[in-house]
Amino acid sequence: MGESPGVGAAFTAWNRGRAGVDRLASPQLPTRFRTHRYDPSMPHVRLIVGLEIHVELATRTKMFSRVTNPAAPMPVAASASGTGEDRAGGGGPNSLIDPVVLGLPGALPVMNKAAVELSMMVGMALGCSVAPFSRWDRKSYFYPDLPKNYQISQYELPLCLDGCFELPSVDDSGNINWELLPRRIGIIRAHLEEDAGKLLHEAPGGGVIDFSLVDLNRAGTPLLEIVTQPDFGSSDEVVLFAKMLRNVCRFLGASEGVMQKGHMRFEPNINTELTLADGRLVRTPIVEIKNLNSFKSLKGAIDFELREQPERWLKDGREMGAGMKTTRGWDDSAGRTFVQREKEDAHDYRYFPDPDLVPLVVDDAWRERVRARIGELPLSRMKRYMERYGVLRKEAAALTDERDVCFFYEECIAGAIGLGVEDARAGRQAANFMLQSGLKRANERAAKGEAAAAVNELGITPAQVAGIIKLREDDAIGSTAADELFGLLCLPEHAGADPAALGAQRGMLIVRDEGALDAWVAGAIEQNAKVADDVRSGKLAAVGRLVGAVMKLSGGAADAKAARARLLEKLGVKE
């Protein structure tokens, strides 16, 4: 969307003032993120990245008109294959428009309060202050997908500003290292604006055309632009922040965060600091990569610029300064960036207060009402799962990586507690079933070529998972049978089935018949005489094979613990 107000100047001033000192870097930052060796004339190269993120907000209507917003959440009953326009009830391209979106004479904008509140929530989650007074401005420029020839945005007085986000440190492999101090990522601002339309350079279906098509359905969509300080030292850090921000926005209900639909678009501002052989420091010109809508392309573009910028400097000698910033695009198939245009400065857009909109005034009461809606954020939930339920960091990360999976997990816990399972045990067992039995079924479906499904989309309900947890806690079902029961409850024919009833019907529940247990134990000893002798001679580890034989004879209906105790008793062995 062009130069963000004050961003280019802030980035440049910050870059010039650092003088090689990373003011926010953790001292444990891996070496490869600080330096990169090229040749003797340039011993070290340090990457410097700031990030602009455009988030389409999931409001029902657009930012300044009441026409349907294509980024609104998908209705439950809607087809998963429908486009945003289909879901919103539009009739295809250029159907979600009205006189306000088109800027026709006499059409007046009206601010969307829901968009303001969602923006406030995201800003607070990023540690920003919410301005008590902000203003709408017109940003003037011509582009075919901008029907009014100006964009309503915020320039000098943004809604949210001056935040800080604690980003977990990553190691040399790009993985989170919780032993290191977190990185503090400064947030310059988060301001509201309206999105532009979309230019299509291929015909529908991918056909070749020698012209561009304009679809204005996206024009006027509420857009939150978040601008960070240039505090990132590697592409892995940028991608981790982007993923965590997407998760925060989804948890808050601020955005659906569907990358393929452009709900989030990333624009990294990249340059490098070169340490020359004589000790002199040189900053390469800043490059902004436009409209990246995947984590893969975000990482690829940054890594490409890290390799190429020192080479460019060796060829042209251009250094950071006024008028040196360029805008580049990303060619995913070629794995490289390409020049689009020289970057405009803020004054080129001729910002001035929008005469049709009143300023935005946020009092303390409104701000605190919005703050109360934020709830617990993903990183806090992750830490709580580790402390309260004893799950490992990797497990906690998997459980909080997606909003709907996380909410499903917490419903499983609540259901198990409601059945009398102790809190910590409920959390531990729910994690086990979701990350073991659940992922097993998801992988099985993927292996069959079926559509990928998250654990919460397998068909089993939180109440059913809670029922299995209760059976396990009561020693009414074995672990193998519990996993099998989980799989059965994922099938459509068992929708809504009671776990205990289905388990009993299938003979999965543990039989407490002492006579039956004695018969199974005797049979296991008779069929495995040598193993029984090993146990009698003191090789207790061998008893596991006898327990397995008992479970096989019982069809999984025996209690493994009881079977082990009875086997040792029959063999005359004490532990």
Secondary structure as a PSIPRED ss2 file (coil, helix, strand):
# PSIPRED VFORMAT (PSIPRED V4.0)

   1 M C   1.000  0.000  0.000
   2 G C   1.000  0.000  0.000
   3 E C   1.000  0.000  0.000
   4 S C   1.000  0.000  0.000
   5 P C   1.000  0.000  0.000
   6 G C   1.000  0.000  0.000
   7 V H   0.000  1.000  0.000
   8 G H   0.000  1.000  0.000
   9 A H   0.000  1.000  0.000
  10 A H   0.000  1.000  0.000
  11 F H   0.000  1.000  0.000
  12 T H   0.000  1.000  0.000
  13 A H   0.000  1.000  0.000
  14 W H   0.000  1.000  0.000
  15 N H   0.000  1.000  0.000
  16 R H   0.000  1.000  0.000
  17 G H   0.000  1.000  0.000
  18 R H   0.000  1.000  0.000
  19 A C   1.000  0.000  0.000
  20 G C   1.000  0.000  0.000
  21 V C   1.000  0.000  0.000
  22 D C   1.000  0.000  0.000
  23 R C   1.000  0.000  0.000
  24 L C   1.000  0.000  0.000
  25 A C   1.000  0.000  0.000
  26 S C   1.000  0.000  0.000
  27 P C   1.000  0.000  0.000
  28 Q C   1.000  0.000  0.000
  29 L C   1.000  0.000  0.000
  30 P C   1.000  0.000  0.000
  31 T H   0.000  1.000  0.000
  32 R H   0.000  1.000  0.000
  33 F H   0.000  1.000  0.000
  34 R H   0.000  1.000  0.000
  35 T C   1.000  0.000  0.000
  36 H C   1.000  0.000  0.000
  37 R C   1.000  0.000  0.000
  38 Y C   1.000  0.000  0.000
  39 D E   0.000  0.000  1.000
  40 P C   1.000  0.000  0.000
  41 S C   1.000  0.000  0.000
  42 M E   0.000  0.000  1.000
  43 P C   1.000  0.000  0.000
  44 H E   0.000  0.000  1.000
  45 V E   0.000  0.000  1.000
  46 R E   0.000  0.000  1.000
  47 L E   0.000  0.000  1.000
  48 I E   0.000  0.000  1.000
  49 V E   0.000  0.000  1.000
  50 G E   0.000  0.000  1.000
  51 L E   0.000  0.000  1.000
  52 E E   0.000  0.000  1.000
  53 I E   0.000  0.000  1.000
  54 H E   0.000  0.000  1.000
  55 V E   0.000  0.000  1.000
  56 E E   0.000  0.000  1.000
  57 L C   1.000  0.000  0.000
  58 A C   1.000  0.000  0.000
  59 T C   1.000  0.000  0.000
  60 R C   1.000  0.000  0.000
  61 T E   0.000  0.000  1.000
  62 K C   1.000  0.000  0.000
  63 M C   1.000  0.000  0.000
  64 F C   1.000  0.000  0.000
  65 S C   1.000  0.000  0.000
  66 R C   1.000  0.000  0.000
  67 V C   1.000  0.000  0.000
  68 T E   0.000  0.000  1.000
  69 N C   1.000  0.000  0.000
  70 P C   1.000  0.000  0.000
  71 A C   1.000  0.000  0.000
  72 A C   1.000  0.000  0.000
  73 P C   1.000  0.000  0.000
  74 M C   1.000  0.000  0.000
  75 P C   1.000  0.000  0.000
  76 V C   1.000  0.000  0.000
  77 A C   1.000  0.000  0.000
  78 A C   1.000  0.000  0.000
  79 S C   1.000  0.000  0.000
  80 A C   1.000  0.000  0.000
  81 S C   1.000  0.000  0.000
  82 G C   1.000  0.000  0.000
  83 T C   1.000  0.000  0.000
  84 G H   0.000  1.000  0.000
  85 E H   0.000  1.000  0.000
  86 D H   0.000  1.000  0.000
  87 R H   0.000  1.000  0.000
  88 A C   1.000  0.000  0.000
  89 G C   1.000  0.000  0.000
  90 G C   1.000  0.000  0.000
  91 G C   1.000  0.000  0.000
  92 G C   1.000  0.000  0.000
  93 P C   1.000  0.000  0.000
  94 N C   1.000  0.000  0.000
  95 S C   1.000  0.000  0.000
  96 L C   1.000  0.000  0.000
  97 I C   1.000  0.000  0.000
  98 D C   1.000  0.000  0.000
  99 P H   0.000  1.000  0.000
 100 V H   0.000  1.000  0.000
 101 V H   0.000  1.000  0.000
 102 L H   0.000  1.000  0.000
 103 G C   1.000  0.000  0.000
 104 L C   1.000  0.000  0.000
 105 P C   1.000  0.000  0.000
 106 G C   1.000  0.000  0.000
 107 A C   1.000  0.000  0.000
 108 L C   1.000  0.000  0.000
 109 P C   1.000  0.000  0.000
 110 V C   1.000  0.000  0.000
 111 M C   1.000  0.000  0.000
 112 N C   1.000  0.000  0.000
 113 K H   0.000  1.000  0.000
 114 A H   0.000  1.000  0.000
 115 A H   0.000  1.000  0.000
 116 V H   0.000  1.000  0.000
 117 E H   0.000  1.000  0.000
 118 L H   0.000  1.000  0.000
 119 S H   0.000  1.000  0.000
 120 M H   0.000  1.000  0.000
 121 M H   0.000  1.000  0.000
 122 V H   0.000  1.000  0.000
 123 G H   0.000  1.000  0.000
 124 M H   0.000  1.000  0.000
 125 A H   0.000  1.000  0.000
 126 L C   1.000  0.000  0.000
 127 G C   1.000  0.000  0.000
 128 C C   1.000  0.000  0.000
 129 S E   0.000  0.000  1.000
 130 V E   0.000  0.000  1.000
 131 A C   1.000  0.000  0.000
 132 P C   1.000  0.000  0.000
 133 F E   0.000  0.000  1.000
 134 S E   0.000  0.000  1.000
 135 R C   1.000  0.000  0.000
 136 W C   1.000  0.000  0.000
 137 D E   0.000  0.000  1.000
 138 R E   0.000  0.000  1.000
 139 K E   0.000  0.000  1.000
 140 S E   0.000  0.000  1.000
 141 Y C   1.000  0.000  0.000
 142 F C   1.000  0.000  0.000
 143 Y C   1.000  0.000  0.000
 144 P C   1.000  0.000  0.000
 145 D C   1.000  0.000  0.000
 146 L C   1.000  0.000  0.000
 147 P C   1.000  0.000  0.000
 148 K C   1.000  0.000  0.000
 149 N C   1.000  0.000  0.000
 150 Y E   0.000  0.000  1.000
 151 Q E   0.000  0.000  1.000
 152 I E   0.000  0.000  1.000
 153 S E   0.000  0.000  1.000
 154 Q C   1.000  0.000  0.000
 155 Y C   1.000  0.000  0.000
 156 E C   1.000  0.000  0.000
 157 L C   1.000  0.000  0.000
 158 P C   1.000  0.000  0.000
 159 L C   1.000  0.000  0.000
 160 C E   0.000  0.000  1.000
 161 L E   0.000  0.000  1.000
 162 D E   0.000  0.000  1.000
 163 G E   0.000  0.000  1.000
 164 C E   0.000  0.000  1.000
 165 F E   0.000  0.000  1.000
 166 E E   0.000  0.000  1.000
 167 L E   0.000  0.000  1.000
 168 P C   1.000  0.000  0.000
 169 S C   1.000  0.000  0.000
 170 V E   0.000  0.000  1.000
 171 D C   1.000  0.000  0.000
 172 D C   1.000  0.000  0.000
 173 S C   1.000  0.000  0.000
 174 G C   1.000  0.000  0.000
 175 N C   1.000  0.000  0.000
 176 I E   0.000  0.000  1.000
 177 N C   1.000  0.000  0.000
 178 W C   1.000  0.000  0.000
 179 E C   1.000  0.000  0.000
 180 L C   1.000  0.000  0.000
 181 L C   1.000  0.000  0.000
 182 P C   1.000  0.000  0.000
 183 R E   0.000  0.000  1.000
 184 R E   0.000  0.000  1.000
 185 I E   0.000  0.000  1.000
 186 G E   0.000  0.000  1.000
 187 I E   0.000  0.000  1.000
 188 I E   0.000  0.000  1.000
 189 R E   0.000  0.000  1.000
 190 A E   0.000  0.000  1.000
 191 H E   0.000  0.000  1.000
 192 L E   0.000  0.000  1.000
 193 E E   0.000  0.000  1.000
 194 E E   0.000  0.000  1.000
 195 D C   1.000  0.000  0.000
 196 A C   1.000  0.000  0.000
 197 G C   1.000  0.000  0.000
 198 K E   0.000  0.000  1.000
 199 L E   0.000  0.000  1.000
 200 L E   0.000  0.000  1.000
 201 H E   0.000  0.000  1.000
 202 E E   0.000  0.000  1.000
 203 A E   0.000  0.000  1.000
 204 P C   1.000  0.000  0.000
 205 G C   1.000  0.000  0.000
 206 G C   1.000  0.000  0.000
 207 G E   0.000  0.000  1.000
 208 V E   0.000  0.000  1.000
 209 I E   0.000  0.000  1.000
 210 D E   0.000  0.000  1.000
 211 F E   0.000  0.000  1.000
 212 S E   0.000  0.000  1.000
 213 L E   0.000  0.000  1.000
 214 V E   0.000  0.000  1.000
 215 D E   0.000  0.000  1.000
 216 L C   1.000  0.000  0.000
 217 N C   1.000  0.000  0.000
 218 R C   1.000  0.000  0.000
 219 A C   1.000  0.000  0.000
 220 G C   1.000  0.000  0.000
 221 T C   1.000  0.000  0.000
 222 P E   0.000  0.000  1.000
 223 L E   0.000  0.000  1.000
 224 L E   0.000  0.000  1.000
 225 E E   0.000  0.000  1.000
 226 I E   0.000  0.000  1.000
 227 V E   0.000  0.000  1.000
 228 T E   0.000  0.000  1.000
 229 Q C   1.000  0.000  0.000
 230 P C   1.000  0.000  0.000
 231 D C   1.000  0.000  0.000
 232 F E   0.000  0.000  1.000
 233 G C   1.000  0.000  0.000
 234 S C   1.000  0.000  0.000
 235 S H   0.000  1.000  0.000
 236 D H   0.000  1.000  0.000
 237 E H   0.000  1.000  0.000
 238 V H   0.000  1.000  0.000
 239 V H   0.000  1.000  0.000
 240 L H   0.000  1.000  0.000
 241 F H   0.000  1.000  0.000
 242 A H   0.000  1.000  0.000
 243 K H   0.000  1.000  0.000
 244 M H   0.000  1.000  0.000
 245 L H   0.000  1.000  0.000
 246 R H   0.000  1.000  0.000
 247 N H   0.000  1.000  0.000
 248 V H   0.000  1.000  0.000
 249 C H   0.000  1.000  0.000
 250 R H   0.000  1.000  0.000
 251 F H   0.000  1.000  0.000
 252 L H   0.000  1.000  0.000
 253 G C   1.000  0.000  0.000
 254 A C   1.000  0.000  0.000
 255 S C   1.000  0.000  0.000
 256 E C   1.000  0.000  0.000
 257 G C   1.000  0.000  0.000
 258 V C   1.000  0.000  0.000
 259 M H   0.000  1.000  0.000
 260 Q H   0.000  1.000  0.000
 261 K H   0.000  1.000  0.000
 262 G C   1.000  0.000  0.000
 263 H C   1.000  0.000  0.000
 264 M E   0.000  0.000  1.000
 265 R E   0.000  0.000  1.000
 266 F E   0.000  0.000  1.000
 267 E E   0.000  0.000  1.000
 268 P E   0.000  0.000  1.000
 269 N E   0.000  0.000  1.000
 270 I E   0.000  0.000  1.000
 271 N E   0.000  0.000  1.000
 272 T E   0.000  0.000  1.000
 273 E E   0.000  0.000  1.000
 274 L E   0.000  0.000  1.000
 275 T E   0.000  0.000  1.000
 276 L C   1.000  0.000  0.000
 277 A C   1.000  0.000  0.000
 278 D C   1.000  0.000  0.000
 279 G C   1.000  0.000  0.000
 280 R C   1.000  0.000  0.000
 281 L E   0.000  0.000  1.000
 282 V E   0.000  0.000  1.000
 283 R E   0.000  0.000  1.000
 284 T C   1.000  0.000  0.000
 285 P C   1.000  0.000  0.000
 286 I C   1.000  0.000  0.000
 287 V E   0.000  0.000  1.000
 288 E E   0.000  0.000  1.000
 289 I E   0.000  0.000  1.000
 290 K C   1.000  0.000  0.000
 291 N C   1.000  0.000  0.000
 292 L E   0.000  0.000  1.000
 293 N C   1.000  0.000  0.000
 294 S C   1.000  0.000  0.000
 295 F H   0.000  1.000  0.000
 296 K H   0.000  1.000  0.000
 297 S H   0.000  1.000  0.000
 298 L H   0.000  1.000  0.000
 299 K H   0.000  1.000  0.000
 300 G H   0.000  1.000  0.000
 301 A H   0.000  1.000  0.000
 302 I H   0.000  1.000  0.000
 303 D H   0.000  1.000  0.000
 304 F H   0.000  1.000  0.000
 305 E H   0.000  1.000  0.000
 306 L H   0.000  1.000  0.000
 307 R H   0.000  1.000  0.000
 308 E H   0.000  1.000  0.000
 309 Q H   0.000  1.000  0.000
 310 P H   0.000  1.000  0.000
 311 E H   0.000  1.000  0.000
 312 R H   0.000  1.000  0.000
 313 W H   0.000  1.000  0.000
 314 L H   0.000  1.000  0.000
 315 K H   0.000  1.000  0.000
 316 D H   0.000  1.000  0.000
 317 G C   1.000  0.000  0.000
 318 R C   1.000  0.000  0.000
 319 E C   1.000  0.000  0.000
 320 M C   1.000  0.000  0.000
 321 G C   1.000  0.000  0.000
 322 A C   1.000  0.000  0.000
 323 G C   1.000  0.000  0.000
 324 M C   1.000  0.000  0.000
 325 K C   1.000  0.000  0.000
 326 T E   0.000  0.000  1.000
 327 T E   0.000  0.000  1.000
 328 R E   0.000  0.000  1.000
 329 G E   0.000  0.000  1.000
 330 W E   0.000  0.000  1.000
 331 D E   0.000  0.000  1.000
 332 D C   1.000  0.000  0.000
 333 S C   1.000  0.000  0.000
 334 A C   1.000  0.000  0.000
 335 G C   1.000  0.000  0.000
 336 R E   0.000  0.000  1.000
 337 T E   0.000  0.000  1.000
 338 F E   0.000  0.000  1.000
 339 V E   0.000  0.000  1.000
 340 Q E   0.000  0.000  1.000
 341 R E   0.000  0.000  1.000
 342 E E   0.000  0.000  1.000
 343 K C   1.000  0.000  0.000
 344 E C   1.000  0.000  0.000
 345 D C   1.000  0.000  0.000
 346 A H   0.000  1.000  0.000
 347 H H   0.000  1.000  0.000
 348 D H   0.000  1.000  0.000
 349 Y H   0.000  1.000  0.000
 350 R C   1.000  0.000  0.000
 351 Y C   1.000  0.000  0.000
 352 F E   0.000  0.000  1.000
 353 P E   0.000  0.000  1.000
 354 D C   1.000  0.000  0.000
 355 P C   1.000  0.000  0.000
 356 D C   1.000  0.000  0.000
 357 L C   1.000  0.000  0.000
 358 V C   1.000  0.000  0.000
 359 P C   1.000  0.000  0.000
 360 L E   0.000  0.000  1.000
 361 V E   0.000  0.000  1.000
 362 V C   1.000  0.000  0.000
 363 D C   1.000  0.000  0.000
 364 D H   0.000  1.000  0.000
 365 A H   0.000  1.000  0.000
 366 W H   0.000  1.000  0.000
 367 R H   0.000  1.000  0.000
 368 E H   0.000  1.000  0.000
 369 R H   0.000  1.000  0.000
 370 V H   0.000  1.000  0.000
 371 R H   0.000  1.000  0.000
 372 A C   1.000  0.000  0.000
 373 R C   1.000  0.000  0.000
 374 I C   1.000  0.000  0.000
 375 G C   1.000  0.000  0.000
 376 E C   1.000  0.000  0.000
 377 L C   1.000  0.000  0.000
 378 P H   0.000  1.000  0.000
 379 L H   0.000  1.000  0.000
 380 S H   0.000  1.000  0.000
 381 R H   0.000  1.000  0.000
 382 M H   0.000  1.000  0.000
 383 K H   0.000  1.000  0.000
 384 R H   0.000  1.000  0.000
 385 Y H   0.000  1.000  0.000
 386 M H   0.000  1.000  0.000
 387 E H   0.000  1.000  0.000
 388 R H   0.000  1.000  0.000
 389 Y H   0.000  1.000  0.000
 390 G C   1.000  0.000  0.000
 391 V C   1.000  0.000  0.000
 392 L C   1.000  0.000  0.000
 393 R H   0.000  1.000  0.000
 394 K H   0.000  1.000  0.000
 395 E H   0.000  1.000  0.000
 396 A H   0.000  1.000  0.000
 397 A H   0.000  1.000  0.000
 398 A H   0.000  1.000  0.000
 399 L H   0.000  1.000  0.000
 400 T H   0.000  1.000  0.000
 401 D C   1.000  0.000  0.000
 402 E C   1.000  0.000  0.000
 403 R H   0.000  1.000  0.000
 404 D H   0.000  1.000  0.000
 405 V H   0.000  1.000  0.000
 406 C H   0.000  1.000  0.000
 407 F H   0.000  1.000  0.000
 408 F H   0.000  1.000  0.000
 409 Y H   0.000  1.000  0.000
 410 E H   0.000  1.000  0.000
 411 E H   0.000  1.000  0.000
 412 C H   0.000  1.000  0.000
 413 I H   0.000  1.000  0.000
 414 A H   0.000  1.000  0.000
 415 G H   0.000  1.000  0.000
 416 A H   0.000  1.000  0.000
 417 I H   0.000  1.000  0.000
 418 G H   0.000  1.000  0.000
 419 L C   1.000  0.000  0.000
 420 G C   1.000  0.000  0.000
 421 V C   1.000  0.000  0.000
 422 E C   1.000  0.000  0.000
 423 D H   0.000  1.000  0.000
 424 A H   0.000  1.000  0.000
 425 R H   0.000  1.000  0.000
 426 A H   0.000  1.000  0.000
 427 G H   0.000  1.000  0.000
 428 R H   0.000  1.000  0.000
 429 Q H   0.000  1.000  0.000
 430 A H   0.000  1.000  0.000
 431 A H   0.000  1.000  0.000
 432 N H   0.000  1.000  0.000
 433 F H   0.000  1.000  0.000
 434 M H   0.000  1.000  0.000
 435 L H   0.000  1.000  0.000
 436 Q H   0.000  1.000  0.000
 437 S H   0.000  1.000  0.000
 438 G H   0.000  1.000  0.000
 439 L H   0.000  1.000  0.000
 440 K H   0.000  1.000  0.000
 441 R H   0.000  1.000  0.000
 442 A H   0.000  1.000  0.000
 443 N H   0.000  1.000  0.000
 444 E H   0.000  1.000  0.000
 445 R H   0.000  1.000  0.000
 446 A H   0.000  1.000  0.000
 447 A H   0.000  1.000  0.000
 448 K C   1.000  0.000  0.000
 449 G C   1.000  0.000  0.000
 450 E C   1.000  0.000  0.000
 451 A C   1.000  0.000  0.000
 452 A C   1.000  0.000  0.000
 453 A C   1.000  0.000  0.000
 454 A C   1.000  0.000  0.000
 455 V H   0.000  1.000  0.000
 456 N H   0.000  1.000  0.000
 457 E H   0.000  1.000  0.000
 458 L C   1.000  0.000  0.000
 459 G C   1.000  0.000  0.000
 460 I C   1.000  0.000  0.000
 461 T C   1.000  0.000  0.000
 462 P H   0.000  1.000  0.000
 463 A H   0.000  1.000  0.000
 464 Q H   0.000  1.000  0.000
 465 V H   0.000  1.000  0.000
 466 A H   0.000  1.000  0.000
 467 G H   0.000  1.000  0.000
 468 I H   0.000  1.000  0.000
 469 I H   0.000  1.000  0.000
 470 K H   0.000  1.000  0.000
 471 L H   0.000  1.000  0.000
 472 R H   0.000  1.000  0.000
 473 E H   0.000  1.000  0.000
 474 D C   1.000  0.000  0.000
 475 D C   1.000  0.000  0.000
 476 A C   1.000  0.000  0.000
 477 I E   0.000  0.000  1.000
 478 G C   1.000  0.000  0.000
 479 S H   0.000  1.000  0.000
 480 T H   0.000  1.000  0.000
 481 A H   0.000  1.000  0.000
 482 A H   0.000  1.000  0.000
 483 D H   0.000  1.000  0.000
 484 E H   0.000  1.000  0.000
 485 L H   0.000  1.000  0.000
 486 F H   0.000  1.000  0.000
 487 G H   0.000  1.000  0.000
 488 L H   0.000  1.000  0.000
 489 L H   0.000  1.000  0.000
 490 C C   1.000  0.000  0.000
 491 L C   1.000  0.000  0.000
 492 P H   0.000  1.000  0.000
 493 E H   0.000  1.000  0.000
 494 H H   0.000  1.000  0.000
 495 A C   1.000  0.000  0.000
 496 G C   1.000  0.000  0.000
 497 A C   1.000  0.000  0.000
 498 D C   1.000  0.000  0.000
 499 P H   0.000  1.000  0.000
 500 A H   0.000  1.000  0.000
 501 A H   0.000  1.000  0.000
 502 L H   0.000  1.000  0.000
 503 G H   0.000  1.000  0.000
 504 A H   0.000  1.000  0.000
 505 Q H   0.000  1.000  0.000
 506 R C   1.000  0.000  0.000
 507 G C   1.000  0.000  0.000
 508 M C   1.000  0.000  0.000
 509 L E   0.000  0.000  1.000
 510 I C   1.000  0.000  0.000
 511 V C   1.000  0.000  0.000
 512 R C   1.000  0.000  0.000
 513 D C   1.000  0.000  0.000
 514 E H   0.000  1.000  0.000
 515 G H   0.000  1.000  0.000
 516 A H   0.000  1.000  0.000
 517 L H   0.000  1.000  0.000
 518 D H   0.000  1.000  0.000
 519 A H   0.000  1.000  0.000
 520 W H   0.000  1.000  0.000
 521 V H   0.000  1.000  0.000
 522 A H   0.000  1.000  0.000
 523 G H   0.000  1.000  0.000
 524 A H   0.000  1.000  0.000
 525 I H   0.000  1.000  0.000
 526 E H   0.000  1.000  0.000
 527 Q H   0.000  1.000  0.000
 528 N C   1.000  0.000  0.000
 529 A H   0.000  1.000  0.000
 530 K H   0.000  1.000  0.000
 531 V H   0.000  1.000  0.000
 532 A H   0.000  1.000  0.000
 533 D H   0.000  1.000  0.000
 534 D H   0.000  1.000  0.000
 535 V H   0.000  1.000  0.000
 536 R H   0.000  1.000  0.000
 537 S C   1.000  0.000  0.000
 538 G C   1.000  0.000  0.000
 539 K C   1.000  0.000  0.000
 540 L H   0.000  1.000  0.000
 541 A H   0.000  1.000  0.000
 542 A H   0.000  1.000  0.000
 543 V H   0.000  1.000  0.000
 544 G H   0.000  1.000  0.000
 545 R H   0.000  1.000  0.000
 546 L H   0.000  1.000  0.000
 547 V H   0.000  1.000  0.000
 548 G H   0.000  1.000  0.000
 549 A H   0.000  1.000  0.000
 550 V H   0.000  1.000  0.000
 551 M H   0.000  1.000  0.000
 552 K H   0.000  1.000  0.000
 553 L H   0.000  1.000  0.000
 554 S C   1.000  0.000  0.000
 555 G C   1.000  0.000  0.000
 556 G C   1.000  0.000  0.000
 557 A C   1.000  0.000  0.000
 558 A C   1.000  0.000  0.000
 559 D C   1.000  0.000  0.000
 560 A H   0.000  1.000  0.000
 561 K H   0.000  1.000  0.000
 562 A H   0.000  1.000  0.000
 563 A H   0.000  1.000  0.000
 564 R H   0.000  1.000  0.000
 565 A H   0.000  1.000  0.000
 566 R H   0.000  1.000  0.000
 567 L H   0.000  1.000  0.000
 568 L H   0.000  1.000  0.000
 569 E H   0.000  1.000  0.000
 570 K H   0.000  1.000  0.000
 571 L H   0.000  1.000  0.000
 572 G C   1.000  0.000  0.000
 573 V C   1.000  0.000  0.000
 574 K C   1.000  0.000  0.000
 575 E C   1.000  0.000  0.000
